[in-house]
Amino acid sequence: MESNIWLWIGFNLFVLLMLALDLGVFHRKAHEVSFKEAMTWSAIWIALALVFNVGVWYYFGKVRAVEFLTGYIIEKSLSVDNIFVFVLIFTSFQVPAKYQHRVLFWGITGALVFRAIFIFAGVALIEKFHWIIYVFGAFLVYTGYKIARDKGTKIDTKNSPVINFFKRFVPIHSEYSGDNFWVRLGGKLHATPLFIVLLLVETTDLIFAVDSIPAILAVTNDPFIVYTSNVFAILGLRSLYFALAGSLKYFTYLHYGLSAILVFVGVKMLISDLYKFNPFVSLGIIGFILLVSIVASLMAARKEQGNRETERL
């Protein structure tokens, strides 16, 4: 799989086609994405990922298929943390709902490029310097602990060093100009607040990639499996955002599940020379952790709602 150039060409052509359809056909005009539309697209992206997974199973065997599915679930789970931050960014900058899809489209398109760079760099480092796997493992364990301690990932939208650096060299317009990222004023280009939001979204994804790429490398070192599982999860992130943005408050304990997943894959890396987990076992453990955290969150939300109704009575 690693050496078959046609696999890479075919998959990337598929990605470009889907991106072109998304922006050029289905979201040609800026509009507020409804819950129904978001759920439909989420189902489409998940279905496409599963169909691809079946193809991997058929052509390359069950081990590679399980590795793909495990990587996809890890990345999909960690992407929920991205959504929390996206909500914070859009709320902080009061981004009109109809322009949010455009920001996420270009932000995630850029993320695909940076993720590919991260993946190939990570695989190359592990192959050349085996000891780097222990660094990745320790980093994931620490990140998992930090997410549990801080109850999620914290991003300062007002004091971003990237944004402050950008403002030193590029003039910023104070008002939105439709869905434009740039506007010409007095013969000079100015970045609109929408571009600042895009820059924050892109920066945020780079921060999350530092966690998620090592996590998937704990599952497999096959660049094609790592890349494709990552891409499918990222492509579905936009629709997942619009589907979940209004209900994130109900996922009270989800960050503990994400923390436990990162710690587990980190430990896998740290003990990889002593013990190797069966891919099916890894998939089962990760799925169980995620399920428990979701069920616990929904039960807590239901209990809190019941308490509020009791107080009203």
C-alpha positions as CSV (number, residue, x, y, z in Angstrom):
1,M,0.0,0.0,0.0
2,E,2.8,2.4,0.8
3,S,4.4,2.1,-2.6
4,N,1.4,2.0,-4.9
5,I,1.3,5.5,-6.4
6,W,-2.0,5.0,-8.0
7,L,-3.7,4.5,-4.6
8,W,-2.4,7.9,-3.6
9,I,-3.4,9.6,-6.9
10,G,-6.9,8.0,-6.9
11,F,-7.6,8.9,-3.3
12,N,-6.5,12.5,-3.6
13,L,-8.5,12.9,-6.8
14,F,-11.5,11.7,-4.9
15,V,-10.8,14.2,-2.1
16,L,-10.5,17.1,-4.6
17,L,-13.7,16.1,-6.4
18,M,-15.6,16.0,-3.1
19,L,-14.2,19.4,-2.1
20,A,-15.2,20.9,-5.5
21,L,-18.7,19.5,-5.1
22,D,-19.0,20.8,-1.6
23,L,-18.0,24.4,-2.3
24,G,-19.0,24.7,-6.0
25,V,-22.3,23.0,-5.9
26,F,-23.8,22.3,-2.5
27,H,-22.5,25.5,-0.8
28,R,-22.2,27.8,-3.7
29,K,-24.2,30.4,-2.0
30,A,-23.5,31.3,1.6
31,H,-26.3,30.1,3.9
32,E,-26.9,29.0,7.4
33,V,-26.4,25.2,7.6
34,S,-29.5,23.6,9.2
35,F,-29.3,20.6,11.6
36,K,-31.0,18.4,9.0
37,E,-28.4,19.3,6.3
38,A,-25.6,18.8,8.8
39,M,-26.8,15.4,9.9
40,T,-27.3,14.3,6.2
41,W,-23.7,15.3,5.4
42,S,-22.4,13.7,8.5
43,A,-24.1,10.4,7.5
44,I,-22.7,10.7,4.0
45,W,-19.1,11.2,5.2
46,I,-19.3,8.4,7.7
47,A,-20.9,6.1,5.1
48,L,-18.0,6.9,2.6
49,A,-15.4,6.2,5.3
50,L,-17.0,2.8,6.0
51,V,-17.3,1.9,2.3
52,F,-13.6,2.8,2.0
53,N,-12.9,0.6,5.0
54,V,-14.7,-2.3,3.4
55,G,-12.5,-1.8,0.3
56,V,-9.3,-1.8,2.5
57,W,-10.5,-5.1,4.1
58,Y,-11.2,-6.7,0.7
59,Y,-8.0,-5.7,-1.0
60,F,-5.5,-5.5,1.8
61,G,-6.8,-7.7,4.6
62,K,-8.6,-7.4,8.0
63,V,-5.5,-6.1,9.9
64,R,-5.2,-3.0,7.7
65,A,-8.9,-2.5,7.8
66,V,-9.0,-2.6,11.6
67,E,-6.1,-0.2,11.7
68,F,-8.0,2.2,9.4
69,L,-11.1,2.0,11.5
70,T,-9.2,2.5,14.7
71,G,-7.4,5.5,13.3
72,Y,-10.6,6.9,12.0
73,I,-12.4,6.5,15.4
74,I,-9.5,8.1,17.2
75,E,-9.4,11.1,14.9
76,K,-13.2,11.4,14.9
77,S,-13.2,11.4,18.7
78,L,-10.4,13.9,19.0
79,S,-12.1,16.2,16.5
80,V,-14.9,16.8,19.0
81,D,-12.3,18.9,20.9
82,N,-11.8,20.9,17.7
83,I,-15.6,21.6,17.7
84,F,-15.6,23.0,21.2
85,V,-12.9,25.4,20.2
86,F,-14.6,26.3,16.9
87,V,-17.7,27.3,18.9
88,L,-15.6,29.4,21.2
89,I,-13.9,31.2,18.2
90,F,-17.1,31.8,16.3
91,T,-18.9,33.1,19.4
92,S,-16.0,35.3,20.4
93,F,-15.8,36.9,16.9
94,Q,-19.6,36.9,16.4
95,V,-19.3,35.2,13.0
96,P,-22.6,35.2,11.2
97,A,-23.9,31.7,10.9
98,K,-24.1,31.8,7.1
99,Y,-20.4,32.5,6.8
100,Q,-19.2,29.8,9.2
101,H,-19.2,27.0,6.6
102,R,-16.9,29.0,4.3
103,V,-14.4,29.5,7.2
104,L,-14.5,25.8,8.1
105,F,-14.2,24.8,4.4
106,W,-10.9,26.7,3.8
107,G,-9.6,26.0,7.3
108,I,-10.0,22.3,6.9
109,T,-8.7,22.3,3.3
110,G,-5.6,23.9,4.6
111,A,-5.5,21.4,7.5
112,L,-5.4,18.5,5.0
113,V,-2.2,19.9,3.6
114,F,-0.5,20.4,7.0
115,R,-1.8,17.0,8.2
116,A,-0.1,15.3,5.2
117,I,3.2,17.0,6.1
118,F,2.9,16.0,9.7
119,I,2.1,12.4,8.8
120,F,5.0,11.9,6.5
121,A,7.4,13.7,8.9
122,G,6.1,11.5,11.8
123,V,6.5,8.2,9.9
124,A,9.9,9.2,8.6
125,L,11.1,10.1,12.2
126,I,9.9,6.8,13.6
127,E,11.5,4.8,10.8
128,K,14.8,6.7,11.1
129,F,14.9,7.2,14.9
130,H,13.0,4.5,16.6
131,W,13.4,6.1,20.0
132,I,11.2,9.0,18.9
133,I,8.2,6.6,19.5
134,Y,8.9,7.0,23.3
135,V,8.8,10.7,23.0
136,F,5.5,10.6,21.2
137,G,4.1,8.1,23.7
138,A,5.2,10.3,26.7
139,F,3.7,13.4,25.0
140,L,0.3,11.7,24.5
141,V,0.2,10.5,28.1
142,Y,0.9,14.1,29.3
143,T,-1.6,15.6,26.9
144,G,-4.2,13.1,28.1
145,Y,-3.5,14.1,31.7
146,K,-3.7,17.8,30.8
147,I,-7.0,17.5,29.0
148,A,-8.5,15.7,32.0
149,R,-7.0,18.3,34.4
150,D,-8.2,21.3,32.4
151,K,-11.5,19.6,31.4
152,G,-10.8,20.1,27.7
153,T,-8.4,22.0,25.5
154,K,-8.1,25.7,26.2
155,I,-7.5,28.3,23.5
156,D,-7.1,32.0,24.1
157,T,-8.8,33.7,21.2
158,K,-8.0,37.2,22.3
159,N,-4.3,36.9,22.9
160,S,-3.2,34.5,20.1
161,P,0.5,35.1,19.4
162,V,-0.1,34.2,15.7
163,I,-2.8,36.8,15.4
164,N,-0.8,39.5,17.2
165,F,2.2,38.7,14.9
166,F,-0.1,38.9,11.8
167,K,-1.5,42.3,12.9
168,R,2.0,43.8,13.0
169,F,2.4,43.4,9.2
170,V,-1.1,43.3,7.7
171,P,-3.8,46.0,8.1
172,I,-7.1,44.7,9.6
173,H,-10.5,46.0,8.7
174,S,-12.8,46.2,11.8
175,E,-16.0,45.1,10.1
176,Y,-17.1,42.0,8.1
177,S,-17.5,42.4,4.4
178,G,-19.9,39.6,3.5
179,D,-18.0,36.3,3.2
180,N,-14.8,38.0,1.9
181,F,-11.5,37.3,3.6
182,W,-10.0,40.5,2.1
183,V,-11.3,43.9,1.2
184,R,-9.6,46.8,-0.6
185,L,-9.8,50.2,1.2
186,G,-8.0,53.3,-0.1
187,G,-6.2,51.2,-2.7
188,K,-4.8,48.9,0.0
189,L,-5.8,45.3,0.9
190,H,-7.1,44.8,4.4
191,A,-7.8,41.5,6.1
192,T,-11.4,41.2,7.3
193,P,-12.3,39.7,10.7
194,L,-13.4,36.6,8.8
195,F,-9.8,36.0,7.7
196,I,-8.6,36.4,11.4
197,V,-11.1,33.7,12.3
198,L,-9.8,31.5,9.5
199,L,-6.3,32.0,10.8
200,L,-7.3,31.0,14.3
201,V,-9.1,27.9,13.0
202,E,-6.0,26.9,11.0
203,T,-3.7,27.5,14.0
204,T,-6.0,25.5,16.2
205,D,-6.0,22.6,13.9
206,L,-2.2,22.6,13.8
207,I,-2.2,22.4,17.6
208,F,-4.6,19.5,17.6
209,A,-2.6,17.8,14.9
210,V,0.3,17.6,17.3
211,D,-1.9,15.3,19.5
212,S,-3.8,13.4,16.9
213,I,-1.0,12.4,14.4
214,P,1.1,10.6,17.1
215,A,-2.1,9.0,18.4
216,I,-2.8,7.4,15.0
217,L,0.9,6.5,14.5
218,A,0.5,4.4,17.6
219,V,-2.0,2.3,15.6
220,T,0.0,1.9,12.4
221,N,3.0,3.2,10.6
222,D,1.5,2.7,7.1
223,P,1.4,6.3,5.7
224,F,-1.6,5.5,3.5
225,I,-3.7,4.2,6.4
226,V,-2.8,7.1,8.6
227,Y,-3.4,9.6,5.9
228,T,-6.7,8.3,4.6
229,S,-8.2,7.7,8.1
230,N,-7.2,11.3,9.0
231,V,-8.6,12.8,5.8
232,F,-12.0,11.1,6.2
233,A,-12.3,12.3,9.8
234,I,-11.3,15.8,8.8
235,L,-13.6,16.0,5.8
236,G,-16.6,15.1,8.0
237,L,-15.6,17.7,10.7
238,R,-17.5,20.6,9.1
239,S,-20.8,18.8,9.1
240,L,-20.1,17.3,12.6
241,Y,-19.6,20.9,13.8
242,F,-23.0,22.1,12.6
243,A,-24.7,18.9,13.9
244,L,-23.2,19.1,17.4
245,A,-22.4,22.8,18.0
246,G,-25.7,23.3,19.8
247,S,-25.6,20.2,21.9
248,L,-21.9,20.1,23.1
249,K,-23.1,21.2,26.6
250,Y,-24.6,17.7,27.0
251,F,-21.2,15.9,26.6
252,T,-20.1,16.7,30.1
253,Y,-17.6,13.7,30.5
254,L,-16.5,13.4,26.9
255,H,-13.2,15.1,27.6
256,Y,-12.4,12.4,30.1
257,G,-13.0,9.8,27.4
258,L,-10.7,11.7,25.0
259,S,-8.1,11.9,27.8
260,A,-8.3,8.2,28.4
261,I,-7.9,7.4,24.7
262,L,-4.8,9.5,24.5
263,V,-3.3,7.9,27.6
264,F,-4.0,4.5,26.2
265,V,-2.4,5.0,22.8
266,G,0.5,6.8,24.6
267,V,1.1,3.8,26.8
268,K,0.9,1.6,23.7
269,M,3.8,3.5,22.2
270,L,5.8,3.4,25.4
271,I,5.5,-0.4,25.8
272,S,5.5,-1.2,22.0
273,D,8.9,-3.0,22.2
274,L,7.7,-5.1,25.1
275,Y,4.1,-5.9,24.2
276,K,2.1,-5.3,21.1
277,F,-1.7,-5.0,21.4
278,N,-3.8,-7.0,18.9
279,P,-5.5,-4.4,16.5
280,F,-8.9,-5.8,17.4
281,V,-8.2,-5.4,21.1
282,S,-7.1,-1.8,20.6
283,L,-10.2,-1.0,18.6
284,G,-12.4,-2.6,21.3
285,I,-10.7,-0.7,24.1
286,I,-11.0,2.7,22.3
287,G,-14.6,2.0,21.3
288,F,-15.5,1.1,24.9
289,I,-13.9,4.2,26.3
290,L,-15.7,6.4,23.9
291,L,-19.0,4.7,24.5
292,V,-18.8,4.9,28.3
293,S,-17.9,8.6,28.2
294,I,-20.8,9.4,25.8
295,V,-23.3,7.3,27.8
296,A,-22.2,8.9,31.1
297,S,-22.5,12.4,29.6
298,L,-26.0,11.7,28.4
299,M,-27.1,10.2,31.7
300,A,-25.6,13.2,33.6
301,A,-27.5,15.6,31.2
302,R,-30.7,13.7,31.7
303,K,-30.3,13.8,35.5
304,E,-29.6,17.5,35.4
305,Q,-32.7,18.2,33.3
306,G,-34.8,16.1,35.7
307,N,-33.4,18.1,38.6
308,R,-34.3,21.4,36.9
309,E,-37.9,20.2,36.2
310,T,-38.2,19.1,39.9
311,E,-37.1,22.6,41.0
312,R,-39.7,24.2,38.8
313,L,-42.4,22.1,40.5
